[in-house]
Amino acid sequence: MSRRPEAAARFNESAPVFAALGEGARLRIVARLCSEGPLSISRLSAGAGVTRQAVTKHLRTLAEAGLVQGTRAGRERVFELETRRLAMARRCLDQISDQWDAAIGRLRAFVEEER
């Protein structure tokens, strides 16, 4: 049984993650959540150089991609990273890397064989 359809489905499922992380402000939000843990919108906005409304919009995009989850904590909403989606994207990147390594190995063998 071929694993290609399974791999293609995994890549398609990871596409929204890569799209969401492709914007600098969202990538910085994810990095902060990685290093600082769950944060409120006001904490994420402080020192970010963008408005609270912009942070809210970026968090919505990250949530739609499955990268963050928000919960109510009193009057604030606190967001935390969903590491499962990042791990899935990482597996896709690892698979691509393995495929490139195999292709380079085949090229190297071909070039050395031609000498």
Order of alpha helices (4+ residues) and beta strands (2+ residues): alpha-alpha-beta-alpha-alpha-beta-beta-alpha
